[in-house]
Amino acid sequence: ALFMENARKGSIVSRANSIGSTSASSVPNTDDEDSDYHQEPFKESYKDRRRRAHTQAEQKRRDAIKKGYDDLQAIVPTCEQQDFSIGSQKLSKAIVLQKTIDYIQFLHKEKKKQEEEVSTLRKDVMALKIMKVNYEQIVKAHQDNPNEGKDQVSDEVKFNVFQGIMDSLFQSFNASISVTSFQELSACVFSWIEEHCKPQTLRDVVIGVLHQVKSQLY
């Protein structure tokens, strides 16, 4: 009887352990649930931070673009002028860009024009320097030989010779040149030079003027 009683108790304990283990395996792991519960808010917080960072970066980009257009509108003079075609409305970005492009093209043209003017002025300065050097040499030569030229022809005679030559040339020039248009003037000038300014013709004019001046002097 004792043996049978112990066997019965052992069987009950074995069945209890089996039931306990089965129940335990069917019950969810509360530790894992706690772990998942704590991780989920962390994932949501990370997404929120990324979304907030992206929103801030996008807002900074938009602010930078807006500031750039505002700076263009303040710098470009044509953007500040009143455009009656659009009234008092704010200029659109497309209009600001177009006016900026037009203004830059205008500045390029002005820069090229100024460069050409500077080049012309430099040539004028160079020519004046050459003339200055030549006149300085003439003055120096006259100072070194103050008696030179006393027996030469006076300035009045030189002027009379020059005047006679120019009068003769002007008569032929006035008779041959037409000033109806610039094109006709250009054509007539070249024709007059070829006909009346040939070396032999000029030589005859000068000889005639010299004879005339000589007869007036003597």
Secondary structure, DSSP 8 states (H G I E B T S, - for coil): -HHHHHHHHHHHHHHHHHHHHHHHHHS--HHHHHHHHHHHHHHHHHHHHHHHHHHHHHHHHHHHHHHHHHHHHHH-HHHHS--TTTTTS---HHHHHHHHHHHHHHHHHHHHHHHHHHHHHHHHHHHHHHHHHHHHHHHHHHHH-TTTTTTS--HHHHHHHHHHHHHHHHHHHHHH---SSHHHHHHHHHHHHHHH-SHHHHHHHHHHHHHHHHHHH-
